[in-house]
Amino acid sequence: MSPSRSELLKSYSPQDLFSCPEESQFYSQCLEKMVFNGGYDRVIEFGAGDGSPIISSLLKTRFSGVIHGYELNATACEVARNRIDDCQLAGQYKIHNQCFFAGYSEIAANCLIANPPYIPAPDNRIYLPALHGGIDGATLTNRLLALGCETAMLMISAYSNPVATIQRAVDQGYSVTNFMITPLQFGYYSSEPKVRDWITQLRQQNKAFYSANIYFLAGVLFQRKSSSLTDLSSELIKVITVL
Ligand SMILES: C[S@@+](CC[C@H](N)C(=O)[O-])C[C@H]1O[C@@H](n2cnc3c(N)ncnc32)[C@H](O)[C@@H]1O
């Protein structure tokens, strides 16, 4: 018999695989509201982690399509596959233990989703290197938007140069058609002294926005521009930079 999820997770620390339940839950809520009720049937996910956000939203919605999740971390994939089997969702959620950029083109998807690595740091020598989002935290997010998928629902952090990312998306032909935003406390990964010092420097360059207690994390729905879509990018920029 395969070990239960809690047995598997017991032996791993946050330095082995991503663990931030508040953030994963918010990602899941964004998926429920903006993706899984939106008529998409072929979804690709960058960075599935332990699979919990998707599994939780699939159990709460009537989404009937298929999601292909890519995840580099073999342990996270093992945990995800166990959970998916336990919940009898293997027909709907497929996990690929592979770099997203190596595999995504094989799937003709109409929606891209991700809670991407967004920790800003001068290099990837941080608690969990796979969470490094480049120097300003937005490198992978920008790379995902540059793929040009028809729709993308991405998590955007207020301390990872959000204004440049949103403006770049608009320049590439996207509208921000919906977003949800939540306050989060600095957690295990963003409180690492090297990371926190770097975020302080980004703030001085107007690339990071936060207060002493919180930062904002937004789930943002980007859709290719058409005349019928209202673009909320300027409203999003106002909200995410307010602190
Ligand atoms: C912030 S975590 C999000 C995990 C999960 N989606 C969640 O919200 O709980 C980002 C994940 O992306 C994975 N990742 C980083 N680079 C990747 C790549 N090139 N291809 C696939 N996964 C990657 C990391 O290992 C990590 O599990």
The ligand as a Tripos MOL2 file, in Angstrom:
@<TRIPOS>MOLECULE
LIG
   27    29     1     0     0
SMALL
NO_CHARGES

@<TRIPOS>ATOM
      1 C1          5.4390   28.8450   -5.5680 C.3       1 LIG1
      2 S1          5.5400   27.1050   -5.8600 S.3       1 LIG1
      3 C2          3.8130   26.7590   -6.2030 C.3       1 LIG1
      4 C3          3.4140   25.3080   -5.9660 C.3       1 LIG1
      5 C4          1.8890   25.0720   -6.0480 C.3       1 LIG1
      6 N1          1.3710   25.4360   -7.3510 N.3       1 LIG1
      7 C5          1.1850   25.8530   -4.9610 C.2       1 LIG1
      8 O1          0.7020   26.9680   -5.2400 O.co2     1 LIG1
      9 O2          1.0940   25.3390   -3.8380 O.co2     1 LIG1
     10 C6          6.3010   27.0530   -7.4610 C.3       1 LIG1
     11 C7          6.6400   25.6470   -7.9410 C.3       1 LIG1
     12 O3          7.2300   25.7300   -9.2550 O.3       1 LIG1
     13 C8          8.1860   24.6770   -9.3740 C.3       1 LIG1
     14 N2          9.0550   24.9910  -10.5150 N.ar      1 LIG1
     15 C9         10.0730   25.8930  -10.5550 C.ar      1 LIG1
     16 N3         10.6210   25.9330  -11.7800 N.ar      1 LIG1
     17 C10         9.9270   25.0360  -12.5610 C.ar      1 LIG1
     18 C11        10.0250   24.6210  -13.9220 C.ar      1 LIG1
     19 N4         10.9190   25.1630  -14.7580 N.pl3     1 LIG1
     20 N5          9.1550   23.6750  -14.3770 N.ar      1 LIG1
     21 C12         8.2230   23.1480  -13.5410 C.ar      1 LIG1
     22 N6          8.0990   23.4830  -12.2330 N.ar      1 LIG1
     23 C13         8.9430   24.4250  -11.7450 C.ar      1 LIG1
     24 C14         8.8500   24.6650   -8.0160 C.3       1 LIG1
     25 O4          9.5110   23.4390   -7.7770 O.3       1 LIG1
     26 C15         7.6490   24.9090   -7.0820 C.3       1 LIG1
     27 O5          7.0890   23.6900   -6.6540 O.3       1 LIG1
@<TRIPOS>BOND
     1     1     2 1
     2     2     3 1
     3     2    10 1
     4     3     4 1
     5     4     5 1
     6     5     6 1
     7     5     7 1
     8     7     8 2
     9     7     9 1
    10    10    11 1
    11    11    12 1
    12    11    26 1
    13    12    13 1
    14    13    14 1
    15    13    24 1
    16    14    15 ar
    17    14    23 ar
    18    15    16 ar
    19    16    17 ar
    20    17    18 ar
    21    17    23 ar
    22    18    19 1
    23    18    20 ar
    24    20    21 ar
    25    21    22 ar
    26    22    23 ar
    27    24    25 1
    28    24    26 1
    29    26    27 1
@<TRIPOS>SUBSTRUCTURE
     1 LIG1         1 GROUP 0 **** ****
